[in-house]
Amino acid sequence: MARIDVVGFPWSWQLVYRADDGGDDLTITGEPPGMVVPVGQPVVLNLVTTDVAHSFWVPDFLSKRDFIPEVENEITVTPTETGSYVGRCAEFCGLDHWRMSHMVRVVPPTSTRPGRTSSGTCWRPTRG
């Protein structure tokens, strides 16, 4: 099962795709950062923050989960349709809260680069 650390910090996000195949983790930042996940497969999102409360919310996924400083929290999503979706922080986190958006692209599994392991597949976006 794919695992992605979603790190909330003042006015943006960082995504860390965890490699369970012994390879290197892949870190994504940007304005806004883009998450790529396979359709029809569960993805565990580990929600991390060290500053203030944030919230991971993608309205089309019909789920929302809060980030609480220094508290481990996760959400599992299984996207059912391909497409591009806008996510937002749904917890007022300060003056520039409005900047806390992110993109999620749901693609067929063949559009991602899998890292094979003995226990399954670690899905990560294709580089380049």
C-alpha contacts under 8 A as a table, 3 or more apart, distances in Angstrom:
res1	aa1	res2	aa2	distance
1	M	41	Q	7.73
1	M	42	P	6.41
1	M	43	V	6.20
1	M	44	V	7.30
1	M	120	G	6.54
1	M	121	T	6.25
1	M	122	C	6.31
1	M	123	W	7.94
2	A	17	Y	7.89
2	A	18	R	7.56
2	A	42	P	7.08
2	A	43	V	4.91
2	A	44	V	6.18
2	A	121	T	6.92
2	A	122	C	4.85
2	A	123	W	5.48
2	A	124	R	7.96
3	R	17	Y	6.28
3	R	18	R	5.59
3	R	43	V	5.89
3	R	44	V	4.78
3	R	45	L	5.94
3	R	46	N	7.28
3	R	122	C	7.34
4	I	15	L	6.55
4	I	16	V	5.48
4	I	17	Y	4.54
4	I	18	R	5.79
4	I	43	V	7.45
4	I	44	V	6.31
4	I	45	L	4.96
4	I	46	N	6.14
5	D	14	Q	7.94
5	D	15	L	5.68
5	D	16	V	4.91
5	D	17	Y	6.49
5	D	18	R	7.28
5	D	45	L	5.74
5	D	46	N	4.62
5	D	47	L	6.11
5	D	48	V	7.08
6	V	13	W	6.78
6	V	14	Q	5.92
6	V	15	L	4.87
6	V	16	V	6.64
6	V	45	L	6.39
6	V	46	N	5.94
6	V	47	L	5.05
6	V	48	V	6.14
7	V	13	W	5.53
7	V	14	Q	5.02
7	V	15	L	6.35
7	V	47	L	6.15
7	V	48	V	4.75
7	V	49	T	5.72
8	G	11	W	7.88
8	G	12	S	6.37
8	G	13	W	4.84
8	G	14	Q	6.73
8	G	47	L	7.67
8	G	48	V	6.25
8	G	49	T	5.06
8	G	50	T	7.95
8	G	54	H	6.60
8	G	67	F	7.68
9	F	12	S	5.82
9	F	13	W	6.19
9	F	49	T	6.28
9	F	50	T	7.35
9	F	51	D	6.49
9	F	52	V	7.87
10	P	51	D	7.56
10	P	93	C	7.91
10	P	96	D	7.90
11	W	96	D	6.05
11	W	97	H	6.17
11	W	98	W	7.93
11	W	99	R	5.56
11	W	100	M	5.16
12	S	31	E	7.28
12	S	32	P	7.06
12	S	33	P	7.96
12	S	99	R	6.86
12	S	100	M	5.19
12	S	101	S	7.20
13	W	29	T	6.73
13	W	30	G	7.87
13	W	32	P	7.58
13	W	33	P	6.62
13	W	100	M	7.36
13	W	102	H	7.47
14	Q	27	T	7.12
14	Q	28	I	5.91
14	Q	29	T	4.96
14	Q	30	G	7.81
14	Q	33	P	6.96
15	L	27	T	5.64
15	L	28	I	5.01
15	L	29	T	6.48
15	L	33	P	7.49
15	L	35	M	7.28
16	V	25	D	6.60
16	V	26	L	5.60
16	V	27	T	4.37
16	V	28	I	6.30
17	Y	25	D	5.65
17	Y	26	L	5.04
17	Y	27	T	6.31
17	Y	123	W	7.99
17	Y	124	R	6.30
18	R	24	D	7.93
18	R	25	D	5.00
18	R	26	L	6.88
18	R	122	C	7.48
19	A	22	G	6.35
19	A	23	G	5.66
19	A	24	D	6.01
19	A	25	D	5.00
19	A	26	L	7.57
19	A	115	G	7.30
19	A	122	C	6.12
20	D	23	G	7.19
20	D	115	G	7.77
20	D	117	T	6.72
20	D	121	T	7.93
20	D	122	C	6.17
21	D	115	G	6.03
21	D	116	R	6.01
21	D	117	T	4.85
21	D	118	S	7.97
21	D	122	C	7.17
23	G	115	G	7.95
26	L	124	R	7.65
28	I	33	P	6.55
28	I	34	G	7.48
29	T	32	P	7.55
29	T	33	P	5.05
29	T	34	G	7.79
30	G	33	P	4.21
30	G	34	G	7.40
31	E	102	H	7.79
32	P	100	M	7.84
32	P	101	S	6.05
32	P	102	H	4.87
32	P	103	M	6.69
33	P	102	H	5.47
33	P	103	M	6.38
34	G	102	H	6.16
34	G	103	M	4.70
34	G	104	V	5.75
34	G	105	R	7.18
35	M	102	H	7.77
35	M	103	M	6.08
35	M	104	V	4.63
35	M	105	R	6.05
35	M	125	P	7.86
36	V	104	V	5.87
36	V	105	R	4.81
36	V	106	V	5.93
36	V	107	V	7.13
36	V	112	T	7.86
36	V	124	R	7.10
36	V	125	P	5.58
37	V	43	V	7.36
37	V	104	V	7.43
37	V	105	R	6.38
37	V	106	V	5.06
37	V	107	V	6.31
37	V	112	T	7.76
37	V	123	W	7.12
37	V	124	R	7.40
37	V	125	P	7.48
38	P	41	Q	6.01
38	P	79	P	7.48
38	P	106	V	5.58
38	P	107	V	5.08
38	P	108	P	5.54
38	P	109	P	4.90
38	P	111	S	7.95
38	P	112	T	7.12
38	P	123	W	7.32
39	V	78	T	7.08
39	V	79	P	5.22
39	V	80	T	5.67
39	V	81	E	6.16
39	V	82	T	6.05
39	V	106	V	5.64
39	V	107	V	5.67
39	V	108	P	5.55
39	V	109	P	6.58
40	G	78	T	5.78
40	G	79	P	5.63
40	G	80	T	5.24
40	G	81	E	7.64
41	Q	78	T	5.36
41	Q	79	P	6.98
42	P	76	T	6.34
42	P	77	V	5.54
42	P	78	T	4.28
42	P	79	P	7.46
43	V	76	T	5.51
43	V	77	V	5.40
43	V	78	T	6.21
44	V	74	E	6.80
44	V	75	I	5.88
44	V	76	T	4.37
44	V	77	V	6.58
45	L	74	E	5.39
45	L	75	I	5.28
45	L	76	T	6.05
45	L	77	V	7.74
46	N	72	E	7.51
46	N	73	N	6.08
46	N	74	E	4.39
46	N	75	I	6.76
47	L	56	F	7.92
47	L	66	D	7.93
47	L	67	F	5.85
47	L	72	E	6.87
47	L	73	N	5.34
47	L	74	E	5.40
47	L	75	I	7.72
48	V	67	F	6.22
48	V	68	I	7.57
48	V	69	P	7.28
48	V	70	E	7.55
48	V	71	V	7.59
48	V	72	E	6.74
48	V	73	N	7.20
49	T	52	V	6.95
49	T	53	A	7.36
49	T	54	H	7.62
49	T	67	F	6.24
49	T	68	I	6.55
49	T	69	P	5.08
49	T	70	E	6.70
50	T	68	I	7.96
50	T	69	P	4.71
50	T	70	E	5.85
51	D	69	P	5.99
52	V	68	I	6.95
52	V	69	P	5.90
52	V	93	C	6.25
53	A	66	D	7.01
53	A	67	F	5.39
53	A	68	I	4.94
53	A	69	P	6.24
53	A	91	E	6.69
53	A	92	F	7.78
53	A	93	C	6.12
54	H	66	D	5.88
54	H	67	F	4.92
54	H	68	I	6.96
54	H	89	C	5.91
54	H	90	A	6.94
54	H	91	E	5.14
54	H	92	F	7.14
54	H	93	C	6.05
55	S	64	K	6.85
55	S	65	R	5.63
55	S	66	D	4.12
55	S	67	F	5.41
55	S	88	R	7.67
55	S	89	C	4.79
55	S	90	A	5.09
55	S	91	E	5.29
56	F	64	K	5.62
56	F	65	R	5.36
56	F	66	D	6.22
56	F	67	F	7.37
56	F	87	G	7.25
56	F	88	R	6.56
56	F	89	C	5.58
56	F	90	A	6.89
57	W	63	S	6.42
57	W	64	K	4.52
57	W	65	R	6.73
57	W	87	G	5.46
57	W	88	R	5.44
57	W	89	C	6.13
57	W	90	A	6.27
58	V	61	F	5.44
58	V	62	L	6.92
58	V	63	S	6.75
58	V	64	K	6.96
58	V	85	Y	7.12
58	V	86	V	6.31
58	V	87	G	4.24
58	V	88	R	6.51
59	P	62	L	5.34
59	P	63	S	6.89
59	P	64	K	7.94
59	P	86	V	7.86
59	P	87	G	6.95
60	D	85	Y	7.10
61	F	77	V	7.47
61	F	79	P	6.92
65	R	74	E	7.67
65	R	75	I	6.74
66	D	73	N	7.83
66	D	91	E	7.58
67	F	71	V	7.59
67	F	73	N	6.80
68	I	71	V	5.46
68	I	72	E	7.78
68	I	73	N	7.81
79	P	82	T	7.61
79	P	106	V	6.93
81	E	106	V	7.02
82	T	105	R	7.39
82	T	106	V	4.64
82	T	107	V	5.18
82	T	108	P	6.91
83	G	105	R	5.82
83	G	106	V	5.27
83	G	107	V	6.81
84	S	103	M	7.00
84	S	104	V	5.78
84	S	105	R	4.45
84	S	106	V	6.32
85	Y	103	M	5.78
85	Y	104	V	5.08
85	Y	105	R	6.26
86	V	101	S	7.08
86	V	102	H	6.00
86	V	103	M	4.80
86	V	104	V	6.31
87	G	101	S	5.58
87	G	102	H	5.03
87	G	103	M	5.85
87	G	104	V	7.05
88	R	100	M	5.84
88	R	101	S	4.29
88	R	102	H	6.17
89	C	92	F	7.57
89	C	97	H	7.43
89	C	100	M	5.42
89	C	101	S	6.35
92	F	97	H	5.99
93	C	96	D	7.78
93	C	97	H	5.46
94	G	97	H	5.34
96	D	99	R	5.74
96	D	100	M	7.71
97	H	100	M	5.63
98	W	101	S	7.49
107	V	110	T	7.96
107	V	111	S	6.07
107	V	112	T	7.44
108	P	111	S	5.49
108	P	112	T	7.48
109	P	112	T	5.65
110	T	113	R	7.45
111	S	126	T	7.47
112	T	123	W	6.42
112	T	124	R	6.06
112	T	125	P	5.18
112	T	126	T	5.42
113	R	123	W	6.23
113	R	124	R	5.68
113	R	125	P	6.03
113	R	126	T	5.20
114	P	121	T	5.98
114	P	122	C	5.64
114	P	123	W	4.77
114	P	124	R	6.27
115	G	121	T	5.76
115	G	122	C	5.10
115	G	123	W	6.50
115	G	124	R	7.65
116	R	120	G	6.43
116	R	121	T	5.00
116	R	122	C	6.62
117	T	120	G	5.25
117	T	121	T	5.89
117	T	122	C	7.55
